[in-house]
Amino acid sequence: MTTAANTPTSTDPAPDFDVPDVYRIENISVKEGMPLVVDMTRSVYPHEQVYGQYCSIQDFIDAPPDEVYEYLSNTLSLEEWTYSLRGFEKTETPGLWISDDRIGKRPGAVPTKIYTRTVANPEARTVDYHCAWDQGEHLWMIYLMRVIDAQLVLDKPGSVVLWTNCHHPFYDKNPFPQAAPEGRPVWVGDFWDLFYAGHVLELRNLKAICEHRHAKGQPITPDWMQQDGRKE
């Protein structure tokens, strides 16, 4: 039975627990811990250490967060701000789109098809693009994005956009080779080491589009995206 006498209060110390490799002020002093964090701090970091398993980028956009979120949550926006996704069309599966990824195309060859489903949450302003080359049954390439009100985190109007990709094992080897167009010389995972630079370029595209339209008093999401018959 819990009584007032043994009910924990905010001033009670954290309960004891025996979990290895957990660093807390109860078991390691600031003096003891400082050499650990200094040792983990470098002036230069290897690319693999920073972007090997996860690729995260971020930027400030001088435009309202709700409008930036609305734009990103519309799958057709990918035709504008991404480098190579073009020609979006609805598939027979509700919410699933197909388009060309022109980065995977040789002149005269069959283009690489990419499938996309957009999963968005307006309350958290998260927009996740679930994608895959060649087939739409297993969408394993997940682009995780979040739009944050810059007033909360930078004390100024605008948006902060966070974008993360995780290195799924399928990047290392195509699990659906039978679905690939004949003669394609590359696999999407061949570009993983360039994801950081490529995504920075695309995030700059997003920033430029949003800031340009907002500065001119135009809707960030253009009318054609709202009215296009392809939109769900």
PyMOL commands that set and color helices and strands:
alter all, ss='L'
color gray80, all
select helices_A, chain A and resi 30-39+47-51+65-73+75-81+102-104+150-153+169-171+177-179+188-215+223-227
alter helices_A, ss='H'
color red, helices_A
select strands_A, chain A and resi 54-61+85-90+96-101+112-121+126-133+141-149+159-166
alter strands_A, ss='S'
color yellow, strands_A
deselect
rebuild
show_as cartoon
